[in-house]
């Protein structure tokens, strides 16, 4: 889930990072289980049940269930965001069945002892097209570039520039007004982590112990979007497809550490 939080950016202790690594492990394992089940014919609601089981078995809590930002009409009712095709992010789990060739963003957050991990992947159910494969691969590449830039002394402008360079090279648009976020005791904390160079991003400098979620969302077509009737789903206006990847990353003196790595 994307955020625009602007509060102070805290530095985490080694013990706190270890707990976040555990929440990240829960997220990674759940995403791998859901990915394996995301085949043509499966209901989105059934994928949500797989993630619920993973939370229960790990003794973790959902970061998403019951989330109630001011802009949402109702608290969120799933533990996954499942966003197919033209739905970019925040798609609730429903009875919809995946069709052959659907492009699906799977976004999941978990908390262990009150510390959160958040990650997303995009998969293609069944048959894929070259265009969809390019989109998914470019979005994952953009995430990797952003992670590589998240080192002590760098700014969020450096991270955004790295993500944006990949999008530009492949010719894909960003989802405007959305990006990553700080993460820790809450799923969404400061700072907002943009995917494009923005005014003010150069003013946020990363330090060892900072934890951020880097979250590129790339589109095949126009950057224009709308919110669907459910009040959650962010949908491209031209109905063209999107992809979405995310990792929770710790900034350390030894380089960026992906806490939600599989």
LOLUM-640503 format. One record per residue: residue in three letters; x, y, z of N, C-alpha, C, O, CB in turn. Coordinates in steps of 0.1 Angstrom, whole numbers, padded with zeros to 4 digits, always signed. Each point is the difference from the previous one (the first is absolute). Glycine has a CB too. Example, Ala and Ser with C-alpha at 12.3 -4.5 7.8 and 13.67 -1.06 7.14 Angstrom:
REM LOLUM-640503
Ala+0132-0057+0078-0009+0012+0000+0009+0012+0000+0010+0000+0007-0029-0012+0005Ser+0015+0023-0019+0009+0011+0000-0008+0011+0008+0005+0011+0001+0007-0017-0023
REM end
This chain:
REM LOLUM-640503
Unk+0008-0012+0000-0008+0012+0000+0009+0012+0000+0010+0001+0006-0028-0013+0006Unk+0013+0023-0019+0008+0012-0001-0004+0010+0011-0011-0001+0006+0013-0003-0031Unk+0007+0013+0028-0002+0009+0011+0006+0014-0003+0009+0001-0009-0009-0020+0025Unk-0005+0029-0009+0006+0014-0002+0003+0005+0014-0002+0012+0002-0010-0008-0023Unk+0017-0012+0030+0003+0004+0014+0012+0010-0001+0009-0001-0008-0017-0021+0018Unk+0008+0032+0000+0011+0010+0000+0006+0002+0014+0007+0010+0002-0019+0001-0021Unk+0010-0020+0028+0006+0001+0014+0015-0003+0000+0006-0003-0011-0029-0003+0021Unk+0029+0007+0002+0014-0002+0001+0004-0015-0004-0008-0009+0001+0009+0026+0018Unk+0011-0018-0024+0005-0013-0005+0010-0006+0011+0011+0004+0001-0014+0003-0025Unk-0002-0017+0032+0008-0005+0011+0011-0010-0005-0001-0006-0011-0018+0009+0026Unk+0030-0004-0007+0010-0010-0002-0002-0012+0008-0004+0001+0012+0020+0017-0017Unk-0015-0030-0001-0003-0012+0008+0013-0006+0006+0011+0001-0006-0030-0006-0010Unk+0017-0001+0027+0011-0007+0007+0002-0014-0007-0008-0004-0008+0003+0016+0030Unk+0016-0018-0019+0003-0014-0005-0011-0010+0004-0004-0008-0009+0029+0013+0009Unk-0030-0004+0012-0010-0009+0005-0013+0002-0008-0008-0009-0003+0019+0008+0026Unk-0014+0014-0025-0013+0003-0007+0001-0005-0015-0010-0005-0005+0007+0025+0020Unk+0015-0018-0021+0001-0005-0014-0001-0015+0000-0005-0006-0010+0020+0025+0005Unk-0010-0026+0015-0002-0015+0000-0015-0004+0001-0004-0010-0007+0027+0008+0018Unk-0031+0009-0004-0014-0003+0001-0006+0004-0014-0009-0008-0004+0008+0012+0029Unk+0005+0007-0031-0006+0003-0013+0005-0011-0010-0008-0002-0010+0008+0027+0016Unk+0011-0030-0005+0005-0011-0008-0010-0012+0001-0003-0007-0010+0027+0015+0012Unk-0028-0011+0010-0010-0011+0002-0013+0003-0006-0006-0009-0007+0017+0003+0028Unk-0016+0018-0020-0013+0004-0007+0002-0001-0015-0009-0004-0007+0002+0018+0026Unk+0019-0010-0023+0002-0001-0015+0001-0015-0004-0004-0003-0012+0017+0025+0013Unk-0008-0030+0007+0000-0015-0004-0014-0005-0001-0003-0008-0010+0025+0005+0022Unk-0031+0007-0003-0014-0004-0001-0006+0005-0014-0007-0008-0007+0005+0008+0033Unk+0005+0012-0029-0005+0006-0012+0005-0008-0012-0008-0003-0009+0006+0026+0020Unk+0015-0025-0012+0006-0007-0011-0006-0014-0002-0003-0004-0011+0024+0017+0015Unk-0022-0021+0007-0005-0013-0001-0015+0000-0005-0004-0009-0008+0020+0001+0026Unk-0024+0017-0013-0014+0001-0004-0001+0003-0015-0008-0005-0007+0002+0012+0031Unk+0014+0003-0028-0001+0004-0014+0004-0012-0009-0006-0001-0011+0011+0025+0017Unk+0005-0032-0002+0004-0011-0009-0011-0010+0000-0003-0006-0011+0026+0010+0017Unk-0030-0006+0005-0012-0010+0000-0011+0005-0009-0006-0008-0007+0012+0001+0030Unk-0009+0020-0022-0011+0006-0008+0004+0000-0015-0008-0003-0008+0001+0017+0027Unk+0020-0011-0022+0004+0000-0014-0002-0014-0006-0004-0001-0011+0021+0019+0017Unk-0013-0029+0001-0002-0013-0005-0014-0004-0003-0003-0008-0008+0023+0002+0021Unk-0029+0012-0005-0015-0003-0002-0007+0009-0010-0011-0002-0003+0011-0006+0027Unk+0007+0019-0029-0006+0010-0008-0001-0006-0015+0008+0005-0008+0000+0014+0023Unk-0017-0028-0017-0001-0006-0013-0014+0002-0006-0009+0004+0008+0026-0022-0001Unk-0019+0017-0020-0013+0002-0006-0011-0008+0007+0002-0012+0003+0009+0017-0025Unk-0022+0001+0026-0011-0007+0006-0001+0002+0015-0011-0002+0006+0013-0014-0024Unk+0009+0021+0025-0001+0001+0014-0007+0013+0003+0001+0010-0007+0020-0023+0010Unk-0028+0013+0008-0007+0012+0005+0010+0009+0008+0008-0005+0007-0030-0007-0006Unk+0021+0025-0003+0008+0009+0008-0002-0002+0015+0009+0001+0008-0010+0016-0027Unk-0011-0020+0023-0003-0002+0014+0007-0012+0005+0004-0001+0012-0027+0011-0015Unk+0025-0020-0005+0008-0012+0004+0014+0003+0002+0007-0006+0009-0023-0008-0021Unk+0022+0023+0004+0014+0004+0002+0001+0008+0014+0010-0002+0007-0007+0003-0032Unk-0013+0007+0028+0000+0007+0013+0000-0010+0011+0006+0002+0011-0018+0017-0021Unk+0004-0030+0009+0000-0011+0010+0014-0006+0002+0003-0003+0012-0027-0002-0017Unk+0031+0003-0005+0014-0005+0001+0008+0009+0008+0008-0005+0009-0010-0007-0031Unk+0001+0025+0020+0008+0009+0008-0004+0001+0014+0008+0001+0010-0004+0012-0030Unk-0017-0014+0023-0005-0001+0013+0006-0012+0008+0003+0001+0012-0025+0011-0019Unk+0022-0023+0000+0006-0012+0006+0014+0002+0004+0005-0004+0010-0021-0010-0023Unk+0024+0020+0004+0014+0003+0002+0002+0009+0013+0009-0002+0008-0005+0000-0033Unk-0013+0012+0026+0001+0009+0012-0003-0008+0013+0007+0001+0010-0015+0018-0024Unk-0002-0028+0013-0004-0008+0012+0012-0009+0004+0003-0001+0012-0028+0002-0019Unk+0030-0008-0003+0011-0010+0003+0012+0007+0006+0008-0006+0007-0016-0008-0026Unk+0011+0027+0015+0012+0007+0004-0003+0008+0013+0009+0005+0006-0002-0003-0029Unk-0020-0002+0028-0003+0008+0012+0001+0015-0003+0003+0007+0010+0005-0026+0004Unk-0009+0023-0026+0001+0014-0004-0014+0006-0002-0010-0006-0001+0032+0002-0010Unk-0022+0018+0010-0012+0007-0002+0000+0006-0014+0011+0003-0006-0013+0002+0030Unk-0009-0002-0030-0001+0006-0013+0002+0015+0001-0005+0007+0010-0011-0025-0018Unk+0024+0024+0000+0002+0014-0001-0012+0007-0007-0003+0012+0002+0028-0015-0002Unk-0032-0005-0009-0010+0006-0008-0015-0001+0006-0007+0010-0001+0022-0016-0019Unk-0018-0005+0026-0014-0002+0004-0004+0010+0010+0007+0002+0010-0004-0027-0014Unk-0014+0032+0002-0005+0010+0008+0006+0014-0002-0003+0009+0007-0001-0027+0009Unk+0014+0019-0025+0006+0013-0003-0010+0010-0005-0008-0003-0009+0030-0009+0003Unk-0022+0024+0012-0011+0009-0002+0005+0014-0002-0001+0009+0009-0014-0023+0004Unk+0022+0017-0025+0004+0014-0002-0011+0009-0002-0012-0004-0003+0033-0005-0007Unk-0019+0022+0011-0011+0010-0001-0007-0001-0013-0012+0004-0001+0024+0011+0017Unk-0005-0018-0027-0006+0000-0013-0009-0012-0003-0007+0000-0010+0026+0014+0003Unk-0018-0024+0015-0007-0013-0003-0014+0000+0005-0002+0005+0011+0024-0017-0011Unk-0032+0007-0007-0014+0000+0005-0002-0010+0011-0009+0001+0008+0002+0006-0030Unk+0015-0018+0022-0002-0011+0011+0014-0005+0003+0010+0001-0008-0033-0007-0001Unk+0025+0000+0021+0012-0006+0003+0003-0012-0010-0009-0006-0005+0006+0012+0030Unk+0016-0008-0027+0003-0011-0010-0003-0014+0006+0002-0002+0011+0016+0017-0020Unk-0024-0023+0000-0005-0013+0005+0008-0012-0004-0003-0011+0003-0019+0021-0005Unk+0034-0008-0004+0008-0011-0004+0014+0001+0007+0003+0010+0006-0015-0012-0028Unk+0020-0009+0020+0014+0001+0005+0009+0002-0012+0012+0003+0001-0018-0018+0018Unk+0001+0013-0031+0007+0002-0013-0006+0012-0007-0012+0001+0001+0019-0025-0002Unk+0001+0031-0007-0006+0008-0011+0003-0008-0013+0011-0003-0002-0007+0026+0015Unk-0015-0025-0020+0001-0008-0012-0005+0008-0012-0012+0002-0001+0009-0024+0014Unk+0012+0026-0021-0003+0011-0010+0002-0006-0014+0012+0000-0005-0006+0019+0021Unk-0016-0023-0024+0002-0006-0013-0001+0010-0011-0008+0009+0000-0001-0030+0009Unk+0018+0020-0019+0000+0007-0012+0000+0015+0001+0010+0005+0004-0022-0025-0013Unk+0001+0026+0006-0001+0015+0001-0001+0005+0014+0001+0012+0002-0012-0012-0024Unk+0009-0009+0032+0000+0005+0014+0015+0000+0004+0007-0010+0000-0030+0000+0005Unk+0028+0022-0001+0014+0002+0002+0003-0005+0014+0009-0008+0002-0008+0028-0017Unk-0008-0015+0025+0002-0004+0014-0013+0001+0008-0010+0005-0005+0034+0004+0004Unk-0023-0015+0013-0011+0001+0010-0013-0008-0003-0010+0002+0005+0019+0020+0000Unk-0008-0032-0015-0011-0008-0003-0004-0009+0011+0008-0008+0004-0002+0010-0028Unk-0018-0002+0029-0005-0009+0011-0002-0014-0006-0003-0002-0012-0008+0021+0024Unk+0013-0029-0003-0003-0014-0005-0015-0002-0002-0007+0003+0009+0028-0011+0003Unk-0024+0002-0023-0014-0002-0003-0002-0014-0006+0009-0008+0001-0012+0033-0006Unk-0009-0028+0001-0003-0013-0006+0005-0001-0015-0003-0010-0006-0016+0008+0022Unk+0025+0013-0021+0004-0001-0014+0011-0011-0002+0008-0002+0009-0012+0027-0011Unk+0002-0032-0009+0010-0011-0003+0010+0006-0010-0003+0007-0009-0014-0025+0013Unk+0030+0014-0002+0010+0004-0009-0002-0007-0014-0003-0012+0000+0019+0015+0019Unk-0014+0005-0029-0001-0005-0014+0014-0003-0005+0009+0006+0005-0031+0006-0009Unk+0023-0020-0006+0013-0003-0007+0005+0014-0005-0007+0007-0008+0000-0031+0002Unk+0020+0027+0010+0006+0012-0005-0002+0012+0009+0006+0011-0003-0009-0020-0019Unk-0004+0008+0033-0002+0011+0009+0014+0004+0006+0007-0009+0004-0031+0002+0001Unk+0026+0020-0003+0011+0005+0007-0004+0004+0014-0009+0009+0001+0020-0001-0023Unk-0006-0013+0032-0005+0001+0014+0011+0006+0009+0010-0007+0002-0026-0012-0006Unk+0014+0031+0010+0008+0005+0011-0005-0007+0013-0012+0000+0003+0016+0022-0015Unk+0005-0027+0020-0002-0006+0013+0007+0008+0010+0013-0001+0000-0017-0023-0010Unk-0002+0031+0019+0006+0008+0010-0004-0005+0014-0012-0003+0002+0011+0023-0018Unk+0011-0021+0025-0003-0006+0013+0009+0006+0010+0011+0003-0002-0017-0025-0009Unk+0000+0024+0023+0007+0005+0012-0003-0008+0012-0011-0005+0002+0010+0028-0012Unk+0011-0025+0018-0001-0007+0013+0007+0007+0011+0010+0006-0003-0012-0028-0010Unk-0002+0020+0025+0006+0006+0012+0004-0011+0010-0009-0009+0003-0004+0030-0007Unk+0025-0021+0009+0005-0009+0010+0004+0009+0012+0009+0008-0001-0002-0026-0015Unk-0013+0015+0028+0002+0008+0012-0001+0015-0003+0008+0008+0006+0008-0026+0002Unk-0025+0022-0017-0003+0014-0003+0009+0006-0010-0001+0012-0002-0007-0010+0025Unk+0017-0009-0029+0009+0005-0011-0004-0006-0013-0003-0012-0001+0022+0014+0017Unk-0020+0007-0026-0007-0003-0013+0010-0003-0011+0011+0005+0000-0030+0009+0007Unk+0015-0023-0016+0007-0002-0013-0011+0001-0011-0011-0004+0002+0029-0011+0009Unk-0014+0019-0022-0009+0003-0011+0007-0002-0014+0011+0005-0002-0024+0012+0016Unk+0007-0025-0022+0006-0003-0013-0011-0003-0010-0011-0004+0003+0032-0005+0008Unk-0017+0010-0024-0010-0004-0011+0008-0006-0011+0012+0003-0003-0027+0016+0010Unk+0008-0028-0015+0005-0006-0012-0011+0001-0010-0012+0002+0003+0028-0017+0009Unk-0012+0014-0025-0010-0001-0011+0003-0013-0007+0011-0003-0004-0013+0028+0002Unk-0009-0033-0001+0001-0013-0007-0010+0001-0012-0009+0007+0000+0016-0019+0022Unk-0004+0003-0031-0009-0002-0012-0005-0014+0001+0007-0010+0001+0006+0026-0015Unk-0027-0017+0015-0006-0013+0001-0001-0007-0014-0007+0005-0009-0007+0004+0029Unk+0020-0020-0021-0001-0008-0012+0008+0007-0012+0012+0003+0002-0034-0011+0006Unk+0016+0009-0019+0006+0005-0012+0004+0014+0001-0008+0008+0005-0005-0024-0018Unk+0025+0020+0008+0004+0014+0001+0004+0005-0014+0003-0007-0009+0006+0003+0032Unk-0011+0018-0024+0004+0006-0012+0014+0007+0002+0004+0002+0011-0028+0002-0018Unk+0031-0001-0004+0013+0007+0001-0002+0013+0006+0009+0004+0008-0001-0016-0029Unk-0018+0019+0018-0003+0014+0006-0001-0001+0015+0006+0008+0007-0017-0001-0028Unk+0003-0017+0026-0002-0001+0014+0013-0005+0007+0003+0005+0011-0027-0011-0015Unk+0031-0003-0002+0013-0004+0006+0010+0012+0001+0007+0001+0010-0011-0024-0020Unk+0004+0031+0000+0009+0012+0000-0004+0010+0012+0008+0005+0007-0005-0007-0032Unk-0016+0004+0026-0005+0008+0011+0004-0005+0014+0005+0008+0008-0024-0001-0023Unk+0016-0020+0017+0003-0006+0013+0015+0001+0003+0004+0003+0011-0024-0018-0013Unk+0028+0011-0008+0014+0000+0002+0006+0014+0002+0009+0001+0009-0008-0021-0023Unk-0006+0030+0007+0004+0013+0002-0003+0006+0014+0008+0007+0006-0010-0003-0030Unk-0010-0008+0029-0004+0005+0013+0009-0007+0011+0004+0007+0010-0027-0003-0018Unk+0026-0016+0006+0009-0007+0010+0014+0006-0001+0007+0001+0010-0021-0022-0012Unk+0018+0024-0010+0013+0006-0002+0001+0014+0007+0010+0004+0006-0007-0016-0028Unk-0014+0020+0021-0001+0013+0006+0001-0001+0015+0007+0008+0007-0021+0000-0026Unk+0008-0019+0025+0001-0002+0014+0014-0003+0004+0006+0006+0010-0029-0015-0009Unk+0030+0000-0008+0014-0003+0003+0009+0012-0001+0009+0002+0008-0013-0024-0017Unk+0001+0031-0001+0008+0012-0001-0002+0009+0012+0010+0006+0005-0011-0007-0030Unk-0011+0003+0030-0003+0008+0011+0006-0006+0013+0006+0008+0008-0027-0001-0019Unk+0021-0020+0012+0006-0006+0012+0015+0003+0000+0006+0003+0010-0023-0021-0010Unk+0024+0016-0012+0014+0002-0001+0004+0014+0004+0011+0003+0006-0010-0020-0024Unk-0010+0027+0016+0003+0014+0003-0002+0004+0015+0004+0011+0004-0010-0006-0028Unk+0000-0014+0031-0003+0003+0014+0011-0003+0010+0001-0010+0007-0025+0005-0012Unk+0034+0014+0004+0012-0002+0009+0002+0013+0009-0006+0010-0003+0017-0024-0015Unk-0004+0012+0029+0002+0012+0008+0006+0012-0007+0010-0002-0008-0007-0014+0027Unk-0008+0027-0017+0004+0013-0007-0007+0003-0012+0000+0011-0005+0022-0016+0014Unk-0029-0005-0015-0008+0003-0012-0013+0007+0004-0004+0000+0012+0013-0020-0023Unk-0016+0026+0002-0012+0006+0003-0011-0007-0007+0002-0009-0008+0009+0031+0010Unk-0024-0019+0001-0011-0006-0006-0001+0004-0015-0006-0007-0008-0006+0006+0030Unk+0019+0012-0025+0001+0004-0014+0008-0010-0008-0003-0003-0011+0001+0027+0017Unk+0013-0029+0000+0008-0010-0006-0008-0013-0002+0001-0006-0011+0019+0016+0022Unk-0028-0014-0002-0008-0012-0001-0010+0002-0012-0002-0008-0008+0004+0003+0033Unk-0009+0016-0024-0010+0003-0010+0006+0001-0014-0006-0005-0010-0008+0017+0027Unk+0025-0006-0018+0007+0001-0013+0004-0013-0006-0001-0003-0012+0009+0025+0019Unk-0004-0031+0002+0004-0014-0005-0013-0007-0005+0001-0007-0010+0018+0007+0027Unk-0030+0001-0009-0012-0007-0005-0005+0006-0013-0003-0007-0009-0003+0002+0033Unk+0006+0018-0025-0005+0007-0011+0008-0003-0013-0005-0001-0011-0003+0019+0026Unk+0021-0019-0013+0009-0003-0012-0004-0013-0007+0001-0001-0012+0018+0014+0024Unk-0022-0023-0004-0005-0013-0005-0013+0002-0008-0001-0005-0011+0013-0008+0030Unk-0021+0019-0013-0013+0003-0006+0001+0007-0013-0006-0004-0010-0005+0005+0032Unk+0020+0009-0022+0002+0008-0013+0007-0009-0010-0004+0001-0012+0005+0020+0025Unk+0008-0028-0009+0008-0009-0010-0010-0009-0007+0002-0003-0012+0019+0005+0026Unk-0030-0008-0007-0010-0009-0006-0012+0006-0005-0008-0007-0007+0017-0010+0023Unk-0011+0030-0014-0011+0007-0006-0014-0002+0007-0010+0001-0006+0022-0003-0015Unk-0011+0000+0034-0012-0002+0008-0003+0012+0009+0009+0007+0004-0005-0032-0005Unk-0017+0027+0004-0004+0011+0008+0000-0004+0015-0002-0012+0003-0012+0022-0022Unk+0014+0000+0028-0002-0003+0014-0014+0003+0004-0007+0007-0007+0031-0001+0012Unk-0029-0012+0006-0012+0003+0006+0002+0013+0008+0007+0000+0010-0015-0024-0009Unk+0002+0035-0005+0003+0013+0007-0006+0000+0014-0009-0008+0004+0008+0020-0025Unk+0007-0004+0030-0005+0002+0014+0001-0012+0009-0005+0000+0011-0010+0016-0021Unk+0022-0026+0005+0002-0012+0008+0015-0004+0001+0007+0004-0009-0031-0012+0003Unk+0028+0001+0016+0014-0004+0002+0001-0008+0012-0009-0005+0006+0017+0026-0018Unk+0005-0022+0016+0003-0008+0012-0001+0009+0013-0006+0011+0000+0021-0026-0014Unk-0009+0010+0024-0003+0006+0014+0010-0005+0010+0006-0011-0002-0030+0013-0004Unk+0026+0005+0017+0006-0005+0011-0008-0011+0006-0012-0001-0002+0023+0023+0006Unk-0004-0031+0004-0007-0011+0006+0007-0004+0013+0012+0001+0001-0020-0009-0024Unk+0000+0003+0032+0006-0005+0013-0011-0003+0010-0006-0011-0002+0026+0025-0002Unk-0022-0006+0014-0011-0003+0009-0013+0002-0006-0010-0005+0005+0025+0013+0013Unk-0016-0001-0029-0013+0001-0008+0004-0004-0014+0011+0001-0004-0021+0018+0019Unk+0000-0024-0022+0002-0004-0014+0004+0012-0008+0009-0001-0009-0026-0017+0011Unk+0011+0030+0000+0003+0012-0008+0005+0010+0010-0007+0005+0009-0011-0010-0026Unk+0031+0009+0015+0006+0010+0008+0007+0010-0010+0001-0003-0012+0003-0013+0032Unk+0001+0026-0015+0009+0009-0008+0013-0007-0003+0004-0008+0008-0015+0029+0003Unk+0017-0017-0022-0005+0010-0010-0007-0006-0011+0001-0012-0002+0018+0026+0008Unk-0026-0006-0014-0005-0005-0013+0012-0002-0009+0010+0008-0001-0031+0005+0003Unk+0021-0025-0009+0011-0004-0009-0004+0001-0014-0007-0010-0005+0017-0005+0023Unk-0007+0025-0025-0005+0002-0014+0007-0009-0010+0011-0004+0002-0017+0028+0004Unk-0001-0027-0017+0005-0007-0011+0005+0009-0011+0006-0005-0010-0021-0014+0016Unk+0013+0032-0005+0005+0010-0010+0006+0011+0008-0004+0003+0011-0014-0009-0028Unk+0028+0013+0011+0006+0011+0007-0010+0011+0003-0007+0005-0009+0028-0010-0003Unk-0023+0008+0025-0009+0010+0005+0007+0010+0008+0010-0003+0007-0029-0014-0007Unk+0013+0029+0000+0005+0011+0009+0000-0005+0014-0010-0005+0005+0002+0023-0021Unk+0018-0016+0024+0001-0004+0014+0006-0014+0002+0005-0002+0011-0025+0016-0008Unk+0021-0022-0013+0006-0013+0001+0015+0001+0004+0005-0009+0007-0022-0001-0023Unk+0023+0020+0011+0015+0001+0002+0002+0005+0015+0011-0001+0005-0007+0007-0029Unk-0015-0002+0031+0002+0004+0014-0001-0011+0010+0003+0002+0012-0013+0020-0019Unk+0007-0034+0002-0001-0012+0009+0012-0008-0002+0001-0007-0010-0026+0007+0010Unk+0034+0000+0009+0013-0008-0001-0001-0012+0008-0004+0000+0012+0017+0021-0016Unk-0009-0033-0002-0001-0012+0007+0012-0003+0009+0012+0004-0003-0024-0013-0017Unk+0009+0003+0031+0010-0004+0010+0000-0015+0003-0011-0006-0002+0010+0029+0012Unk+0012-0028-0005-0001-0014+0004-0010-0002+0011-0001+0008+0009+0025-0011-0015Unk-0033-0007+0005-0011-0002+0009-0013+0005-0005-0010-0003+0006+0026+0005+0012Unk-0016+0005-0029-0013+0004-0006-0006-0012-0007+0007-0009-0005+0001+0033+0002Unk-0021-0025+0004-0008-0011-0007-0010+0006-0009-0008+0009+0004+0012-0025+0015Unk-0004+0012-0032-0010+0006-0009-0005-0011-0009+0006-0011-0002+0006+0033+0002Unk-0024-0020-0005-0006-0009-0010+0001+0007-0014-0006+0011-0002-0010-0022+0019Unk+0023+0005-0026+0002+0006-0014-0010-0007-0008-0001-0013+0000+0025+0018+0003Unk-0032+0002-0012-0012-0005-0005-0004+0005-0014-0009+0008-0002+0001-0011+0025Unk+0016-0001-0034-0004+0005-0013-0013-0006-0005-0002-0012+0002+0026+0015-0007Unk-0031+0005-0002-0013-0004-0007+0001+0005-0014-0002+0012-0002-0012-0012+0024Unk+0015-0009-0032+0002+0005-0014-0012-0004-0008-0006-0010+0002+0031+0008+0000Unk-0028+0010-0012-0012-0001-0008+0004-0001-0015+0009+0006-0005-0022+0007+0022Unk+0005-0021-0024+0002-0002-0015-0004+0013-0007+0006+0003-0011-0009-0028+0013Unk-0007+0032+0003-0006+0011-0007+0001+0013+0007+0010+0004+0005-0025-0020-0016Unk+0004+0023+0011-0001+0014+0006+0001-0001+0015-0004-0010+0006-0010+0017-0025Unk+0020+0003+0025+0001+0001+0015-0013+0004+0006-0001+0000+0013+0025+0005-0015Unk-0034-0002-0005-0013+0004+0006-0007-0012+0007+0001-0011-0006-0003+0029-0012Unk-0003-0015+0029-0007-0011+0008-0012+0005+0007-0003+0012+0001+0025-0023+0002Unk-0030+0001+0002-0012+0003+0008-0001-0010+0011+0007-0010+0000-0019+0021-0020Unk+0004-0008+0030-0004-0009+0010-0013-0007-0003-0010+0006-0003+0023+0007+0020Unk-0013-0026-0016-0012-0008-0004-0011+0002+0011+0002+0006+0010+0012-0023-0022Unk-0026+0012+0009-0011+0001+0009+0002-0006+0013-0006+0004+0010-0009-0004-0030Unk+0024-0010+0021+0002-0006+0013+0007+0009+0010+0002-0003+0012-0001-0019-0023Unk+0004+0034+0006+0007+0010+0008+0014-0003+0003+0007+0007+0006-0028-0003+0004Unk+0026-0016-0015+0014-0004+0002+0008-0001-0013+0011+0005-0001-0019-0017+0022Unk+0003+0004-0030+0007-0003-0012+0004+0012-0008-0008+0008-0004-0004-0030+0003Unk+0025+0023-0002+0006+0011-0009+0001-0006-0014+0007-0009-0002+0006+0020+0021Unk-0021-0005-0028-0001-0006-0014+0005+0010-0010-0003+0012+0000-0017-0025+0008Unk+0027+0008-0018+0004+0009-0011-0012+0004-0009-0009-0008-0002+0031-0004+0001Unk-0023+0025-0002-0011+0005-0008-0001-0006-0014-0011-0002-0005+0012+0023+0018Unk+0011-0024-0019-0001-0006-0013-0001-0015+0000+0000-0007-0010+0014+0026+0002Unk-0015-0025+0020-0003-0014+0002+0012-0009-0004-0001-0012-0001-0023+0016-0003Unk+0036+0003+0002+0012-0008-0004+0006-0005+0013-0003+0004+0011+0007+0009-0032Unk+0005-0023+0020+0005-0007+0011+0011+0007+0008+0007+0009-0005-0013-0030-0007Unk+0008+0016+0024+0010+0005+0009+0007-0011+0007-0005-0011+0000-0008+0032+0003Unk+0025-0018+0002+0007-0009+0009+0006+0007+0012+0001+0012+0000+0005-0026-0020Unk-0003+0006+0031+0003+0006+0013+0009-0009+0007-0003-0012+0002-0020+0024-0001Unk+0034-0007+0004+0009-0008+0009+0004+0009+0012+0000+0012-0001+0009-0025-0019Unk-0006+0006+0031+0004+0008+0012+0008-0009+0009-0001-0012+0000-0020+0025-0001Unk+0031-0007+0008+0007-0006+0011+0002+0009+0011+0000+0012-0001+0012-0026-0015Unk-0011+0008+0028+0004+0008+0012+0015-0001+0001+0005-0011+0000-0027+0006+0012Unk+0028+0016-0011+0015+0001+0000+0005+0007+0012-0005+0010+0004+0004-0010-0029Unk+0012-0006+0031+0007+0007+0010+0013+0006-0006+0007-0006-0007-0016-0010+0025Unk+0011+0029-0014+0012+0007-0004+0011-0004+0010-0002+0003+0012-0011+0016-0023Unk+0024-0024+0007+0011-0004+0009+0013+0005-0005+0002+0003-0012-0015-0023+0020Unk+0023+0020+0001+0014+0004-0004+0006-0010-0010+0010+0003-0007-0007+0008+0029Unk-0008-0023-0023+0004-0010-0009-0008+0000-0013+0002-0009-0008+0006-0005+0027Unk-0017+0024-0021-0008+0000-0011-0014-0003+0003-0003-0004+0011+0022-0002-0025Unk-0028+0007+0004-0014-0003+0002-0003-0015+0003+0006-0008-0006-0012+0028-0008Unk-0002-0022+0024-0004-0014+0003-0015-0001-0002-0008+0007+0006+0026-0009+0011Unk-0022-0008-0026-0014-0002-0003-0006-0009+0011+0004-0012+0000+0000+0015-0026Unk-0013+0002+0034-0005-0007+0011-0011-0010-0004-0004-0009+0007+0010+0028+0008Unk-0012-0017-0027-0011-0008-0005+0005-0009-0012-0008-0004-0008-0008+0022+0015Unk+0029-0021-0007+0005-0008-0011-0005-0015+0002-0001-0004+0012+0022+0019-0014Unk-0024-0022-0009-0004-0014+0002+0011-0008+0006-0002-0012+0002-0013+0014-0022
REM end
